[in-house]
Amino acid sequence: MPKYVIERELPGAGQLSSAELKAISHKSVGILHDLGPEIQWVQSYVVDDKLYCVYNAPSTELIEEHARCGGFPANRISEVRAIIDPVTAED
């Protein structure tokens, strides 16, 4: 299944409390449950003014539907073409 990185512009994201992040996560998981098993949230990275979320999904349309249902921004959705890490550099 394709993997995507979603860039979500959210001013002040890095200042959100644990309770606020939990509430956002809870809402997202509920919508994912409603949309079915084809879309999976892998993890998210919270930075100062954005969230970078990694999802597995069959299409960008399903990711856009998740964002629409949750009222989440999805400013950029990029399909992952390859994954590299330090092991990639080994012979």
PDB file of N, CA, C and O in Angstrom:
ATOM      1  N   MET A   1       0.850  -1.173   0.000  1.00  0.00           N
ATOM      2  CA  MET A   1       0.000   0.000   0.000  1.00  0.00           C
ATOM      3  C   MET A   1       0.897   1.238   0.000  1.00  0.00           C
ATOM      4  O   MET A   1       1.920   1.251   0.686  1.00  0.00           O
ATOM      5  N   PRO A   2       0.540   2.262  -0.745  1.00  0.00           N
ATOM      6  CA  PRO A   2       1.355   3.479  -0.767  1.00  0.00           C
ATOM      7  C   PRO A   2       1.449   4.141   0.608  1.00  0.00           C
ATOM      8  O   PRO A   2       0.525   4.073   1.420  1.00  0.00           O
ATOM      9  N   LYS A   3       2.588   4.780   0.839  1.00  0.00           N
ATOM     10  CA  LYS A   3       2.836   5.526   2.065  1.00  0.00           C
ATOM     11  C   LYS A   3       2.910   7.002   1.692  1.00  0.00           C
ATOM     12  O   LYS A   3       3.474   7.359   0.658  1.00  0.00           O
ATOM     13  N   TYR A   4       2.339   7.859   2.538  1.00  0.00           N
ATOM     14  CA  TYR A   4       2.296   9.294   2.281  1.00  0.00           C
ATOM     15  C   TYR A   4       2.793  10.075   3.483  1.00  0.00           C
ATOM     16  O   TYR A   4       2.661   9.639   4.627  1.00  0.00           O
ATOM     17  N   VAL A   5       3.370  11.246   3.203  1.00  0.00           N
ATOM     18  CA  VAL A   5       3.682  12.221   4.234  1.00  0.00           C
ATOM     19  C   VAL A   5       2.727  13.387   4.019  1.00  0.00           C
ATOM     20  O   VAL A   5       2.645  13.941   2.922  1.00  0.00           O
ATOM     21  N   ILE A   6       2.007  13.752   5.072  1.00  0.00           N
ATOM     22  CA  ILE A   6       1.050  14.855   5.004  1.00  0.00           C
ATOM     23  C   ILE A   6       1.613  16.012   5.822  1.00  0.00           C
ATOM     24  O   ILE A   6       1.930  15.859   7.002  1.00  0.00           O
ATOM     25  N   GLU A   7       1.731  17.161   5.183  1.00  0.00           N
ATOM     26  CA  GLU A   7       2.166  18.369   5.871  1.00  0.00           C
ATOM     27  C   GLU A   7       0.920  19.146   6.274  1.00  0.00           C
ATOM     28  O   GLU A   7       0.108  19.532   5.433  1.00  0.00           O
ATOM     29  N   ARG A   8       0.790  19.364   7.566  1.00  0.00           N
ATOM     30  CA  ARG A   8      -0.372  20.074   8.098  1.00  0.00           C
ATOM     31  C   ARG A   8       0.107  21.371   8.768  1.00  0.00           C
ATOM     32  O   ARG A   8       0.804  21.328   9.782  1.00  0.00           O
ATOM     33  N   GLU A   9      -0.268  22.508   8.203  1.00  0.00           N
ATOM     34  CA  GLU A   9       0.096  23.781   8.801  1.00  0.00           C
ATOM     35  C   GLU A   9      -0.829  24.043   9.982  1.00  0.00           C
ATOM     36  O   GLU A   9      -2.045  24.151   9.825  1.00  0.00           O
ATOM     37  N   LEU A  10      -0.239  24.142  11.150  1.00  0.00           N
ATOM     38  CA  LEU A  10      -0.990  24.342  12.380  1.00  0.00           C
ATOM     39  C   LEU A  10      -0.186  25.283  13.286  1.00  0.00           C
ATOM     40  O   LEU A  10       0.616  24.826  14.100  1.00  0.00           O
ATOM     41  N   PRO A  11      -0.401  26.593  13.145  1.00  0.00           N
ATOM     42  CA  PRO A  11       0.362  27.551  13.950  1.00  0.00           C
ATOM     43  C   PRO A  11       0.301  27.204  15.433  1.00  0.00           C
ATOM     44  O   PRO A  11      -0.769  26.949  15.986  1.00  0.00           O
ATOM     45  N   GLY A  12       1.475  27.201  16.064  1.00  0.00           N
ATOM     46  CA  GLY A  12       1.550  26.893  17.489  1.00  0.00           C
ATOM     47  C   GLY A  12       1.529  25.418  17.816  1.00  0.00           C
ATOM     48  O   GLY A  12       1.406  25.056  18.986  1.00  0.00           O
ATOM     49  N   ALA A  13       1.646  24.555  16.824  1.00  0.00           N
ATOM     50  CA  ALA A  13       1.573  23.105  17.060  1.00  0.00           C
ATOM     51  C   ALA A  13       2.575  22.649  18.121  1.00  0.00           C
ATOM     52  O   ALA A  13       2.259  21.811  18.965  1.00  0.00           O
ATOM     53  N   GLY A  14       3.770  23.201  18.072  1.00  0.00           N
ATOM     54  CA  GLY A  14       4.801  22.802  19.019  1.00  0.00           C
ATOM     55  C   GLY A  14       4.509  23.210  20.455  1.00  0.00           C
ATOM     56  O   GLY A  14       5.170  22.738  21.381  1.00  0.00           O
ATOM     57  N   GLN A  15       3.536  24.072  20.647  1.00  0.00           N
ATOM     58  CA  GLN A  15       3.170  24.536  21.987  1.00  0.00           C
ATOM     59  C   GLN A  15       1.913  23.843  22.524  1.00  0.00           C
ATOM     60  O   GLN A  15       1.463  24.143  23.629  1.00  0.00           O
ATOM     61  N   LEU A  16       1.349  22.917  21.742  1.00  0.00           N
ATOM     62  CA  LEU A  16       0.152  22.211  22.195  1.00  0.00           C
ATOM     63  C   LEU A  16       0.481  21.349  23.415  1.00  0.00           C
ATOM     64  O   LEU A  16       1.552  20.747  23.498  1.00  0.00           O
ATOM     65  N   SER A  17      -0.439  21.305  24.338  1.00  0.00           N
ATOM     66  CA  SER A  17      -0.245  20.496  25.550  1.00  0.00           C
ATOM     67  C   SER A  17      -0.450  19.009  25.234  1.00  0.00           C
ATOM     68  O   SER A  17      -0.967  18.650  24.176  1.00  0.00           O
ATOM     69  N   SER A  18      -0.047  18.179  26.148  1.00  0.00           N
ATOM     70  CA  SER A  18      -0.267  16.730  25.999  1.00  0.00           C
ATOM     71  C   SER A  18      -1.758  16.432  25.864  1.00  0.00           C
ATOM     72  O   SER A  18      -2.153  15.573  25.076  1.00  0.00           O
ATOM     73  N   ALA A  19      -2.582  17.138  26.628  1.00  0.00           N
ATOM     74  CA  ALA A  19      -4.036  16.920  26.560  1.00  0.00           C
ATOM     75  C   ALA A  19      -4.585  17.331  25.197  1.00  0.00           C
ATOM     76  O   ALA A  19      -5.459  16.656  24.653  1.00  0.00           O
ATOM     77  N   GLU A  20      -4.083  18.424  24.646  1.00  0.00           N
ATOM     78  CA  GLU A  20      -4.539  18.860  23.320  1.00  0.00           C
ATOM     79  C   GLU A  20      -4.110  17.872  22.242  1.00  0.00           C
ATOM     80  O   GLU A  20      -4.892  17.556  21.345  1.00  0.00           O
ATOM     81  N   LEU A  21      -2.885  17.387  22.322  1.00  0.00           N
ATOM     82  CA  LEU A  21      -2.413  16.397  21.348  1.00  0.00           C
ATOM     83  C   LEU A  21      -3.206  15.098  21.476  1.00  0.00           C
ATOM     84  O   LEU A  21      -3.505  14.447  20.475  1.00  0.00           O
ATOM     85  N   LYS A  22      -3.538  14.731  22.689  1.00  0.00           N
ATOM     86  CA  LYS A  22      -4.345  13.528  22.902  1.00  0.00           C
ATOM     87  C   LYS A  22      -5.724  13.698  22.277  1.00  0.00           C
ATOM     88  O   LYS A  22      -6.230  12.774  21.642  1.00  0.00           O
ATOM     89  N   ALA A  23      -6.338  14.867  22.449  1.00  0.00           N
ATOM     90  CA  ALA A  23      -7.669  15.122  21.876  1.00  0.00           C
ATOM     91  C   ALA A  23      -7.627  15.077  20.347  1.00  0.00           C
ATOM     92  O   ALA A  23      -8.521  14.513  19.716  1.00  0.00           O
ATOM     93  N   ILE A  24      -6.599  15.666  19.757  1.00  0.00           N
ATOM     94  CA  ILE A  24      -6.451  15.624  18.295  1.00  0.00           C
ATOM     95  C   ILE A  24      -6.290  14.180  17.835  1.00  0.00           C
ATOM     96  O   ILE A  24      -6.911  13.752  16.862  1.00  0.00           O
ATOM     97  N   SER A  25      -5.451  13.438  18.547  1.00  0.00           N
ATOM     98  CA  SER A  25      -5.205  12.031  18.197  1.00  0.00           C
ATOM     99  C   SER A  25      -6.476  11.211  18.311  1.00  0.00           C
ATOM    100  O   SER A  25      -6.769  10.388  17.444  1.00  0.00           O
ATOM    101  N   HIS A  26      -7.224  11.431  19.367  1.00  0.00           N
ATOM    102  CA  HIS A  26      -8.472  10.694  19.594  1.00  0.00           C
ATOM    103  C   HIS A  26      -9.457  10.951  18.455  1.00  0.00           C
ATOM    104  O   HIS A  26     -10.082  10.021  17.946  1.00  0.00           O
ATOM    105  N   LYS A  27      -9.589  12.206  18.062  1.00  0.00           N
ATOM    106  CA  LYS A  27     -10.495  12.555  16.962  1.00  0.00           C
ATOM    107  C   LYS A  27     -10.057  11.876  15.670  1.00  0.00           C
ATOM    108  O   LYS A  27     -10.881  11.325  14.941  1.00  0.00           O
ATOM    109  N   SER A  28      -8.752  11.919  15.388  1.00  0.00           N
ATOM    110  CA  SER A  28      -8.224  11.316  14.166  1.00  0.00           C
ATOM    111  C   SER A  28      -8.474   9.811  14.133  1.00  0.00           C
ATOM    112  O   SER A  28      -8.893   9.267  13.111  1.00  0.00           O
ATOM    113  N   VAL A  29      -8.215   9.141  15.259  1.00  0.00           N
ATOM    114  CA  VAL A  29      -8.408   7.686  15.327  1.00  0.00           C
ATOM    115  C   VAL A  29      -9.878   7.325  15.120  1.00  0.00           C
ATOM    116  O   VAL A  29     -10.186   6.331  14.463  1.00  0.00           O
ATOM    117  N   GLY A  30     -10.776   8.118  15.672  1.00  0.00           N
ATOM    118  CA  GLY A  30     -12.199   7.858  15.479  1.00  0.00           C
ATOM    119  C   GLY A  30     -12.609   7.939  14.023  1.00  0.00           C
ATOM    120  O   GLY A  30     -13.384   7.113  13.541  1.00  0.00           O
ATOM    121  N   ILE A  31     -12.091   8.930  13.326  1.00  0.00           N
ATOM    122  CA  ILE A  31     -12.410   9.078  11.895  1.00  0.00           C
ATOM    123  C   ILE A  31     -11.787   7.948  11.094  1.00  0.00           C
ATOM    124  O   ILE A  31     -12.410   7.422  10.172  1.00  0.00           O
ATOM    125  N   LEU A  32     -10.567   7.573  11.440  1.00  0.00           N
ATOM    126  CA  LEU A  32      -9.924   6.444  10.757  1.00  0.00           C
ATOM    127  C   LEU A  32     -10.753   5.180  10.923  1.00  0.00           C
ATOM    128  O   LEU A  32     -10.915   4.408   9.978  1.00  0.00           O
ATOM    129  N   HIS A  33     -11.271   4.971  12.115  1.00  0.00           N
ATOM    130  CA  HIS A  33     -12.119   3.798  12.377  1.00  0.00           C
ATOM    131  C   HIS A  33     -13.344   3.822  11.470  1.00  0.00           C
ATOM    132  O   HIS A  33     -13.723   2.797  10.904  1.00  0.00           O
ATOM    133  N   ASP A  34     -13.963   4.999  11.332  1.00  0.00           N
ATOM    134  CA  ASP A  34     -15.150   5.130  10.486  1.00  0.00           C
ATOM    135  C   ASP A  34     -14.835   4.909   9.007  1.00  0.00           C
ATOM    136  O   ASP A  34     -15.661   4.377   8.265  1.00  0.00           O
ATOM    137  N   LEU A  35     -13.631   5.321   8.579  1.00  0.00           N
ATOM    138  CA  LEU A  35     -13.259   5.197   7.167  1.00  0.00           C
ATOM    139  C   LEU A  35     -12.862   3.771   6.792  1.00  0.00           C
ATOM    140  O   LEU A  35     -12.884   3.415   5.614  1.00  0.00           O
ATOM    141  N   GLY A  36     -12.504   2.961   7.768  1.00  0.00           N
ATOM    142  CA  GLY A  36     -12.176   1.567   7.490  1.00  0.00           C
ATOM    143  C   GLY A  36     -10.691   1.284   7.503  1.00  0.00           C
ATOM    144  O   GLY A  36      -9.878   2.196   7.656  1.00  0.00           O
ATOM    145  N   PRO A  37     -10.335   0.014   7.340  1.00  0.00           N
ATOM    146  CA  PRO A  37      -8.952  -0.428   7.522  1.00  0.00           C
ATOM    147  C   PRO A  37      -7.989  -0.064   6.392  1.00  0.00           C
ATOM    148  O   PRO A  37      -6.786  -0.292   6.517  1.00  0.00           O
ATOM    149  N   GLU A  38      -8.486   0.489   5.310  1.00  0.00           N
ATOM    150  CA  GLU A  38      -7.582   0.801   4.199  1.00  0.00           C
ATOM    151  C   GLU A  38      -6.648   1.965   4.503  1.00  0.00           C
ATOM    152  O   GLU A  38      -5.573   2.057   3.909  1.00  0.00           O
ATOM    153  N   ILE A  39      -7.029   2.848   5.408  1.00  0.00           N
ATOM    154  CA  ILE A  39      -6.201   3.995   5.752  1.00  0.00           C
ATOM    155  C   ILE A  39      -5.647   3.794   7.148  1.00  0.00           C
ATOM    156  O   ILE A  39      -6.384   3.482   8.083  1.00  0.00           O
ATOM    157  N   GLN A  40      -4.321   3.977   7.284  1.00  0.00           N
ATOM    158  CA  GLN A  40      -3.645   3.732   8.554  1.00  0.00           C
ATOM    159  C   GLN A  40      -2.732   4.905   8.891  1.00  0.00           C
ATOM    160  O   GLN A  40      -1.951   5.359   8.054  1.00  0.00           O
ATOM    161  N   TRP A  41      -2.836   5.379  10.100  1.00  0.00           N
ATOM    162  CA  TRP A  41      -1.947   6.424  10.599  1.00  0.00           C
ATOM    163  C   TRP A  41      -0.740   5.731  11.205  1.00  0.00           C
ATOM    164  O   TRP A  41      -0.889   4.912  12.112  1.00  0.00           O
ATOM    165  N   VAL A  42       0.452   6.046  10.720  1.00  0.00           N
ATOM    166  CA  VAL A  42       1.675   5.414  11.212  1.00  0.00           C
ATOM    167  C   VAL A  42       2.241   6.211  12.388  1.00  0.00           C
ATOM    168  O   VAL A  42       2.462   5.661  13.467  1.00  0.00           O
ATOM    169  N   GLN A  43       2.475   7.506  12.175  1.00  0.00           N
ATOM    170  CA  GLN A  43       2.974   8.379  13.233  1.00  0.00           C
ATOM    171  C   GLN A  43       2.979   9.814  12.735  1.00  0.00           C
ATOM    172  O   GLN A  43       2.819  10.076  11.543  1.00  0.00           O
ATOM    173  N   SER A  44       3.165  10.734  13.666  1.00  0.00           N
ATOM    174  CA  SER A  44       3.237  12.150  13.318  1.00  0.00           C
ATOM    175  C   SER A  44       4.381  12.799  14.067  1.00  0.00           C
ATOM    176  O   SER A  44       4.736  12.391  15.173  1.00  0.00           O
ATOM    177  N   TYR A  45       4.952  13.820  13.444  1.00  0.00           N
ATOM    178  CA  TYR A  45       6.006  14.617  14.039  1.00  0.00           C
ATOM    179  C   TYR A  45       5.454  16.018  14.246  1.00  0.00           C
ATOM    180  O   TYR A  45       4.964  16.641  13.304  1.00  0.00           O
ATOM    181  N   VAL A  46       5.531  16.515  15.472  1.00  0.00           N
ATOM    182  CA  VAL A  46       5.027  17.845  15.806  1.00  0.00           C
ATOM    183  C   VAL A  46       6.220  18.792  15.868  1.00  0.00           C
ATOM    184  O   VAL A  46       7.159  18.577  16.635  1.00  0.00           O
ATOM    185  N   VAL A  47       6.171  19.847  15.047  1.00  0.00           N
ATOM    186  CA  VAL A  47       7.208  20.877  15.070  1.00  0.00           C
ATOM    187  C   VAL A  47       6.537  22.212  15.396  1.00  0.00           C
ATOM    188  O   VAL A  47       5.341  22.244  15.685  1.00  0.00           O
ATOM    189  N   ASP A  48       7.275  23.287  15.354  1.00  0.00           N
ATOM    190  CA  ASP A  48       6.750  24.568  15.814  1.00  0.00           C
ATOM    191  C   ASP A  48       5.369  24.918  15.271  1.00  0.00           C
ATOM    192  O   ASP A  48       4.446  25.167  16.045  1.00  0.00           O
ATOM    193  N   ASP A  49       5.222  24.939  13.967  1.00  0.00           N
ATOM    194  CA  ASP A  49       3.971  25.398  13.350  1.00  0.00           C
ATOM    195  C   ASP A  49       3.370  24.404  12.366  1.00  0.00           C
ATOM    196  O   ASP A  49       2.547  24.780  11.531  1.00  0.00           O
ATOM    197  N   LYS A  50       3.773  23.139  12.454  1.00  0.00           N
ATOM    198  CA  LYS A  50       3.279  22.128  11.523  1.00  0.00           C
ATOM    199  C   LYS A  50       3.255  20.764  12.180  1.00  0.00           C
ATOM    200  O   LYS A  50       3.892  20.531  13.207  1.00  0.00           O
ATOM    201  N   LEU A  51       2.510  19.879  11.567  1.00  0.00           N
ATOM    202  CA  LEU A  51       2.576  18.461  11.861  1.00  0.00           C
ATOM    203  C   LEU A  51       2.950  17.768  10.556  1.00  0.00           C
ATOM    204  O   LEU A  51       2.445  18.125   9.491  1.00  0.00           O
ATOM    205  N   TYR A  52       3.829  16.787  10.639  1.00  0.00           N
ATOM    206  CA  TYR A  52       4.163  15.941   9.507  1.00  0.00           C
ATOM    207  C   TYR A  52       3.672  14.546   9.866  1.00  0.00           C
ATOM    208  O   TYR A  52       4.195  13.909  10.781  1.00  0.00           O
ATOM    209  N   CYS A  53       2.680  14.086   9.151  1.00  0.00           N
ATOM    210  CA  CYS A  53       2.030  12.820   9.458  1.00  0.00           C
ATOM    211  C   CYS A  53       2.350  11.782   8.393  1.00  0.00           C
ATOM    212  O   CYS A  53       2.366  12.093   7.202  1.00  0.00           O
ATOM    213  N   VAL A  54       2.599  10.568   8.815  1.00  0.00           N
ATOM    214  CA  VAL A  54       2.868   9.460   7.909  1.00  0.00           C
ATOM    215  C   VAL A  54       1.649   8.538   7.919  1.00  0.00           C
ATOM    216  O   VAL A  54       1.209   8.076   8.972  1.00  0.00           O
ATOM    217  N   TYR A  55       1.122   8.287   6.740  1.00  0.00           N
ATOM    218  CA  TYR A  55      -0.068   7.450   6.588  1.00  0.00           C
ATOM    219  C   TYR A  55       0.172   6.409   5.498  1.00  0.00           C
ATOM    220  O   TYR A  55       0.914   6.651   4.546  1.00  0.00           O
ATOM    221  N   ASN A  56      -0.458   5.260   5.647  1.00  0.00           N
ATOM    222  CA  ASN A  56      -0.588   4.281   4.581  1.00  0.00           C
ATOM    223  C   ASN A  56      -2.022   4.389   4.080  1.00  0.00           C
ATOM    224  O   ASN A  56      -2.964   4.368   4.871  1.00  0.00           O
ATOM    225  N   ALA A  57      -2.182   4.502   2.780  1.00  0.00           N
ATOM    226  CA  ALA A  57      -3.524   4.630   2.202  1.00  0.00           C
ATOM    227  C   ALA A  57      -3.465   4.272   0.727  1.00  0.00           C
ATOM    228  O   ALA A  57      -2.414   4.409   0.101  1.00  0.00           O
ATOM    229  N   PRO A  58      -4.579   3.814   0.162  1.00  0.00           N
ATOM    230  CA  PRO A  58      -4.584   3.470  -1.256  1.00  0.00           C
ATOM    231  C   PRO A  58      -4.598   4.689  -2.180  1.00  0.00           C
ATOM    232  O   PRO A  58      -4.303   4.570  -3.369  1.00  0.00           O
ATOM    233  N   SER A  59      -4.943   5.871  -1.628  1.00  0.00           N
ATOM    234  CA  SER A  59      -5.039   7.056  -2.494  1.00  0.00           C
ATOM    235  C   SER A  59      -4.972   8.335  -1.673  1.00  0.00           C
ATOM    236  O   SER A  59      -5.224   8.334  -0.468  1.00  0.00           O
ATOM    237  N   THR A  60      -4.629   9.418  -2.345  1.00  0.00           N
ATOM    238  CA  THR A  60      -4.644  10.725  -1.684  1.00  0.00           C
ATOM    239  C   THR A  60      -6.073  11.145  -1.373  1.00  0.00           C
ATOM    240  O   THR A  60      -6.307  11.889  -0.420  1.00  0.00           O
ATOM    241  N   GLU A  61      -7.020  10.682  -2.156  1.00  0.00           N
ATOM    242  CA  GLU A  61      -8.422  11.050  -1.932  1.00  0.00           C
ATOM    243  C   GLU A  61      -8.907  10.585  -0.557  1.00  0.00           C
ATOM    244  O   GLU A  61      -9.658  11.300   0.107  1.00  0.00           O
ATOM    245  N   LEU A  62      -8.489   9.408  -0.133  1.00  0.00           N
ATOM    246  CA  LEU A  62      -8.907   8.908   1.172  1.00  0.00           C
ATOM    247  C   LEU A  62      -8.261   9.739   2.298  1.00  0.00           C
ATOM    248  O   LEU A  62      -8.888   9.983   3.329  1.00  0.00           O
ATOM    249  N   ILE A  63      -7.038  10.158   2.098  1.00  0.00           N
ATOM    250  CA  ILE A  63      -6.377  11.032   3.067  1.00  0.00           C
ATOM    251  C   ILE A  63      -7.096  12.382   3.122  1.00  0.00           C
ATOM    252  O   ILE A  63      -7.309  12.933   4.202  1.00  0.00           O
ATOM    253  N   GLU A  64      -7.462  12.902   1.971  1.00  0.00           N
ATOM    254  CA  GLU A  64      -8.207  14.161   1.921  1.00  0.00           C
ATOM    255  C   GLU A  64      -9.565  14.029   2.616  1.00  0.00           C
ATOM    256  O   GLU A  64     -10.015  14.967   3.274  1.00  0.00           O
ATOM    257  N   GLU A  65     -10.215  12.881   2.476  1.00  0.00           N
ATOM    258  CA  GLU A  65     -11.500  12.635   3.140  1.00  0.00           C
ATOM    259  C   GLU A  65     -11.321  12.626   4.657  1.00  0.00           C
ATOM    260  O   GLU A  65     -12.135  13.192   5.387  1.00  0.00           O
ATOM    261  N   HIS A  66     -10.254  11.981   5.126  1.00  0.00           N
ATOM    262  CA  HIS A  66      -9.950  11.970   6.558  1.00  0.00           C
ATOM    263  C   HIS A  66      -9.766  13.400   7.058  1.00  0.00           C
ATOM    264  O   HIS A  66     -10.307  13.762   8.103  1.00  0.00           O
ATOM    265  N   ALA A  67      -9.016  14.208   6.331  1.00  0.00           N
ATOM    266  CA  ALA A  67      -8.778  15.598   6.726  1.00  0.00           C
ATOM    267  C   ALA A  67     -10.088  16.393   6.737  1.00  0.00           C
ATOM    268  O   ALA A  67     -10.342  17.171   7.657  1.00  0.00           O
ATOM    269  N   ARG A  68     -10.900  16.194   5.725  1.00  0.00           N
ATOM    270  CA  ARG A  68     -12.175  16.916   5.631  1.00  0.00           C
ATOM    271  C   ARG A  68     -13.090  16.555   6.801  1.00  0.00           C
ATOM    272  O   ARG A  68     -13.671  17.435   7.436  1.00  0.00           O
ATOM    273  N   CYS A  69     -13.214  15.263   7.081  1.00  0.00           N
ATOM    274  CA  CYS A  69     -14.086  14.813   8.167  1.00  0.00           C
ATOM    275  C   CYS A  69     -13.613  15.317   9.529  1.00  0.00           C
ATOM    276  O   CYS A  69     -14.429  15.597  10.407  1.00  0.00           O
ATOM    277  N   GLY A  70     -12.312  15.430   9.706  1.00  0.00           N
ATOM    278  CA  GLY A  70     -11.779  15.848  10.988  1.00  0.00           C
ATOM    279  C   GLY A  70     -11.567  17.337  11.129  1.00  0.00           C
ATOM    280  O   GLY A  70     -11.300  17.835  12.222  1.00  0.00           O
ATOM    281  N   GLY A  71     -11.686  18.057  10.003  1.00  0.00           N
ATOM    282  CA  GLY A  71     -11.395  19.477  10.042  1.00  0.00           C
ATOM    283  C   GLY A  71      -9.905  19.739  10.191  1.00  0.00           C
ATOM    284  O   GLY A  71      -9.493  20.793  10.675  1.00  0.00           O
ATOM    285  N   PHE A  72      -9.093  18.755   9.763  1.00  0.00           N
ATOM    286  CA  PHE A  72      -7.639  18.891   9.838  1.00  0.00           C
ATOM    287  C   PHE A  72      -7.120  19.487   8.539  1.00  0.00           C
ATOM    288  O   PHE A  72      -7.632  19.158   7.469  1.00  0.00           O
ATOM    289  N   PRO A  73      -6.111  20.361   8.605  1.00  0.00           N
ATOM    290  CA  PRO A  73      -5.495  20.804   7.356  1.00  0.00           C
ATOM    291  C   PRO A  73      -4.691  19.659   6.739  1.00  0.00           C
ATOM    292  O   PRO A  73      -4.142  18.820   7.453  1.00  0.00           O
ATOM    293  N   ALA A  74      -4.629  19.634   5.445  1.00  0.00           N
ATOM    294  CA  ALA A  74      -3.751  18.716   4.704  1.00  0.00           C
ATOM    295  C   ALA A  74      -3.168  19.552   3.573  1.00  0.00           C
ATOM    296  O   ALA A  74      -3.566  19.428   2.415  1.00  0.00           O
ATOM    297  N   ASN A  75      -2.213  20.409   3.937  1.00  0.00           N
ATOM    298  CA  ASN A  75      -1.692  21.394   3.003  1.00  0.00           C
ATOM    299  C   ASN A  75      -0.884  20.782   1.876  1.00  0.00           C
ATOM    300  O   ASN A  75      -0.871  21.300   0.759  1.00  0.00           O
ATOM    301  N   ARG A  76      -0.216  19.691   2.166  1.00  0.00           N
ATOM    302  CA  ARG A  76       0.549  19.003   1.129  1.00  0.00           C
ATOM    303  C   ARG A  76       0.541  17.521   1.436  1.00  0.00           C
ATOM    304  O   ARG A  76       0.814  17.109   2.564  1.00  0.00           O
ATOM    305  N   ILE A  77       0.228  16.721   0.429  1.00  0.00           N
ATOM    306  CA  ILE A  77       0.247  15.261   0.557  1.00  0.00           C
ATOM    307  C   ILE A  77       1.241  14.751  -0.465  1.00  0.00           C
ATOM    308  O   ILE A  77       1.061  14.955  -1.665  1.00  0.00           O
ATOM    309  N   SER A  78       2.292  14.084   0.002  1.00  0.00           N
ATOM    310  CA  SER A  78       3.353  13.602  -0.882  1.00  0.00           C
ATOM    311  C   SER A  78       3.510  12.103  -0.723  1.00  0.00           C
ATOM    312  O   SER A  78       3.641  11.594   0.390  1.00  0.00           O
ATOM    313  N   GLU A  79       3.497  11.397  -1.850  1.00  0.00           N
ATOM    314  CA  GLU A  79       3.718   9.953  -1.803  1.00  0.00           C
ATOM    315  C   GLU A  79       5.198   9.673  -1.579  1.00  0.00           C
ATOM    316  O   GLU A  79       6.055  10.271  -2.228  1.00  0.00           O
ATOM    317  N   VAL A  80       5.493   8.763  -0.660  1.00  0.00           N
ATOM    318  CA  VAL A  80       6.866   8.358  -0.382  1.00  0.00           C
ATOM    319  C   VAL A  80       7.326   7.453  -1.519  1.00  0.00           C
ATOM    320  O   VAL A  80       6.690   6.443  -1.816  1.00  0.00           O
ATOM    321  N   ARG A  81       8.416   7.818  -2.137  1.00  0.00           N
ATOM    322  CA  ARG A  81       8.949   7.037  -3.264  1.00  0.00           C
ATOM    323  C   ARG A  81      10.023   6.047  -2.836  1.00  0.00           C
ATOM    324  O   ARG A  81      10.214   5.015  -3.480  1.00  0.00           O
ATOM    325  N   ALA A  82      10.725   6.360  -1.748  1.00  0.00           N
ATOM    326  CA  ALA A  82      11.761   5.469  -1.218  1.00  0.00           C
ATOM    327  C   ALA A  82      12.003   5.848   0.227  1.00  0.00           C
ATOM    328  O   ALA A  82      11.726   6.973   0.641  1.00  0.00           O
ATOM    329  N   ILE A  83      12.519   4.907   0.988  1.00  0.00           N
ATOM    330  CA  ILE A  83      12.898   5.147   2.371  1.00  0.00           C
ATOM    331  C   ILE A  83      14.374   4.794   2.497  1.00  0.00           C
ATOM    332  O   ILE A  83      14.805   3.714   2.092  1.00  0.00           O
ATOM    333  N   ILE A  84      15.141   5.721   3.062  1.00  0.00           N
ATOM    334  CA  ILE A  84      16.550   5.468   3.294  1.00  0.00           C
ATOM    335  C   ILE A  84      16.855   5.721   4.769  1.00  0.00           C
ATOM    336  O   ILE A  84      16.136   6.442   5.462  1.00  0.00           O
ATOM    337  N   ASP A  85      17.940   5.108   5.221  1.00  0.00           N
ATOM    338  CA  ASP A  85      18.414   5.276   6.593  1.00  0.00           C
ATOM    339  C   ASP A  85      19.899   4.958   6.599  1.00  0.00           C
ATOM    340  O   ASP A  85      20.454   4.682   5.536  1.00  0.00           O
ATOM    341  N   PRO A  86      20.564   4.984   7.737  1.00  0.00           N
ATOM    342  CA  PRO A  86      22.005   4.726   7.742  1.00  0.00           C
ATOM    343  C   PRO A  86      22.406   3.378   7.135  1.00  0.00           C
ATOM    344  O   PRO A  86      23.502   3.247   6.590  1.00  0.00           O
ATOM    345  N   VAL A  87      21.539   2.396   7.225  1.00  0.00           N
ATOM    346  CA  VAL A  87      21.831   1.078   6.655  1.00  0.00           C
ATOM    347  C   VAL A  87      21.941   1.163   5.139  1.00  0.00           C
ATOM    348  O   VAL A  87      22.661   0.371   4.531  1.00  0.00           O
ATOM    349  N   THR A  88      21.246   2.099   4.523  1.00  0.00           N
ATOM    350  CA  THR A  88      21.299   2.278   3.068  1.00  0.00           C
ATOM    351  C   THR A  88      22.721   2.563   2.612  1.00  0.00           C
ATOM    352  O   THR A  88      23.091   2.196   1.497  1.00  0.00           O
ATOM    353  N   ALA A  89      23.529   3.211   3.452  1.00  0.00           N
ATOM    354  CA  ALA A  89      24.888   3.575   3.091  1.00  0.00           C
ATOM    355  C   ALA A  89      25.869   2.412   3.154  1.00  0.00           C
ATOM    356  O   ALA A  89      26.981   2.502   2.633  1.00  0.00           O
ATOM    357  N   GLU A  90      25.459   1.324   3.788  1.00  0.00           N
ATOM    358  CA  GLU A  90      26.364   0.178   3.939  1.00  0.00           C
ATOM    359  C   GLU A  90      26.516  -0.589   2.646  1.00  0.00           C
ATOM    360  O   GLU A  90      25.605  -0.651   1.820  1.00  0.00           O
ATOM    361  N   ASP A  91      27.692  -1.171   2.493  1.00  0.00           N
ATOM    362  CA  ASP A  91      27.955  -1.985   1.289  1.00  0.00           C
ATOM    363  C   ASP A  91      27.371  -3.357   1.400  1.00  0.00           C
ATOM    364  O   ASP A  91      27.502  -4.160   0.477  1.00  0.00           O
TER     365      ASP A  91
END
